[in-house]
Amino acid sequence: MWPRAVIYAIAPTRGIAGKFLHMAPQSSAGPRKWGALSMGPMLRAENLTKRFGSHAAVDNVSFAVRAGAITGFLGPAGAGKTTTLRLFLELVHPTSGSALIDGRPLHEWPVPARKVGAVLDGHCAHPGRRAVDSVRWAARLAGTRTDAEELLDRVGLAEAAGRRTGSFSLGMLRRLALAIALAGDPEVVVLDEPTSGLDPDSMTSVKDLLRHLRDEGRTVFVASRLLAALEDLVDDLVVIARGRVVGSGSAGAFIDRFQPQAVSVLSDQPYALGAAVSRAGGQVLDTNGQRVLIGGLSPAQLGEIARAAGIALFGLTEQAPPHPPAGPSAGPLAGPPVADAAGLRGEIC
Ligand SMILES: Nc1ncnc2c1ncn2[C@@H]1O[C@H](COP(=O)(O)OP(=O)(O)OP(=O)(O)O)[C@@H](O)[C@H]1O
């Protein structure tokens, strides 16, 4: 069942490739699947539980992540995303159940760094060491011949390759962490909030890199609280709340299913915005001073259109559909759908 408290917002980003995810059902009345079965899984959680004392951070979770796709792991703060990633990486041990990578626990792979590269936070290099040396070191540990300079170039750190990382910004450290994770030429890349704290250009380049990794045939599993951070990136989604998977499947189908019918925005150029919207095939449903109600476009599309036209948007709000989607598990969306003033962030909670 989708919980009533699914609140969401979508950033002004491009559309999503509609692909499918294979997921092991948790029970007959278990989490919602909105895609069809497809390729075999690369990551699989089976009845996975992790308790900290009496608290189940991850509660009997089962899901699978398709090989060769980018899968988003979406959930609010405290949902159990990081704990699940840590379970796959064997940084914590499950209370029960299993977290398998390509059918085995990570430690059973001869060189784990060649199977999985992971970034859970941006702090992974000695501050006194040069970036290029940290990447070389990681490559040496994994036994690969990775060209550290080329890899740093791929993550946008070519200029900083020779610098000691103690002076790096958060965004640079995140890129460096990604380069270190990729030094083992891994089949699977696991990332926790990889675009958090990055400026828009850095976000775009990190997302482009992740798409390249997918296009190279790697499996990318990326956790985020924000659908906006994933929407234009992921093929599939697994959604977790309060330690339980509440749904999984095609990201496009997820968005379509919960797409509101109208988007309300504030703009100091309402007429120019209306014209741009009409040119793009959307409809201006209503105007009231600076507030414009737009139909037929997602917030993501609207953001793109406004950005392309050089029009600033403020107070973007999604309007819940007047009739909730049909189906036994598609409860009405509760709470105010939110997107912040710039329309750059959204949250599922
Ligand atoms: N080492 C720990 N000891 C006790 N409780 C923990 C520990 N690690 C996580 N938790 C708890 O488990 C729950 C899930 O935490 P987790 O960090 O996995 O969530 P999350 O979805 O990654 O959240 P966020 O998006 O804020 O990082 C939270 O209630 C958290 O407080």
The ligand as a MOL file (V3000), in Angstrom:
LIG
                    3D

  0  0  0     0  0            999 V3000
M  V30 BEGIN CTAB
M  V30 COUNTS 31 33 0 0 0
M  V30 BEGIN ATOM
M  V30 1 N 24.3930 3.1130 14.5680 0
M  V30 2 C 23.1220 3.3650 14.8930 0
M  V30 3 N 22.6890 3.2360 16.1560 0
M  V30 4 C 21.3990 3.4770 16.4730 0
M  V30 5 N 20.4640 3.8780 15.5940 0
M  V30 6 C 20.8430 4.0300 14.3270 0
M  V30 7 C 22.1770 3.7890 13.8930 0
M  V30 8 N 22.2560 4.0240 12.5570 0
M  V30 9 C 21.0180 4.3950 12.1860 0
M  V30 10 N 20.1780 4.4050 13.2340 0
M  V30 11 C 18.7620 4.7440 13.1970 0
M  V30 12 O 18.1660 3.9560 12.1900 0
M  V30 13 C 17.1950 4.7140 11.4940 0
M  V30 14 C 17.5280 4.7220 10.0380 0
M  V30 15 O 18.7020 5.4950 9.8570 0
M  V30 16 P 19.3660 5.6830 8.4300 0
M  V30 17 O 20.5780 6.5370 8.6320 0
M  V30 18 O 19.5640 4.3710 7.8070 0
M  V30 19 O 18.2310 6.4660 7.6530 0
M  V30 20 P 18.3330 7.2840 6.2990 0
M  V30 21 O 17.1360 6.9430 5.5150 0
M  V30 22 O 19.6520 7.0580 5.6630 0
M  V30 23 O 18.2330 8.7610 6.8130 0
M  V30 24 P 18.9810 10.0850 6.2590 0
M  V30 25 O 18.3540 10.3930 4.9440 0
M  V30 26 O 18.6680 11.1120 7.3140 0
M  V30 27 O 20.4410 9.7580 6.1690 0
M  V30 28 C 17.1620 6.0710 12.1420 0
M  V30 29 O 16.1370 6.0830 13.0900 0
M  V30 30 C 18.5150 6.1730 12.7830 0
M  V30 31 O 18.4730 7.0100 13.8990 0
M  V30 END ATOM
M  V30 BEGIN BOND
M  V30 1 1 1 2
M  V30 2 1 2 3
M  V30 3 2 2 7
M  V30 4 2 3 4
M  V30 5 1 4 5
M  V30 6 2 5 6
M  V30 7 1 6 7
M  V30 8 1 6 10
M  V30 9 1 7 8
M  V30 10 2 8 9
M  V30 11 1 9 10
M  V30 12 1 10 11
M  V30 13 1 11 12
M  V30 14 1 11 30
M  V30 15 1 12 13
M  V30 16 1 13 14
M  V30 17 1 13 28
M  V30 18 1 14 15
M  V30 19 1 15 16
M  V30 20 2 16 17
M  V30 21 1 16 18
M  V30 22 1 16 19
M  V30 23 1 19 20
M  V30 24 2 20 21
M  V30 25 1 20 22
M  V30 26 1 20 23
M  V30 27 1 23 24
M  V30 28 2 24 25
M  V30 29 1 24 26
M  V30 30 1 24 27
M  V30 31 1 28 29
M  V30 32 1 28 30
M  V30 33 1 30 31
M  V30 END BOND
M  V30 END CTAB
M  END
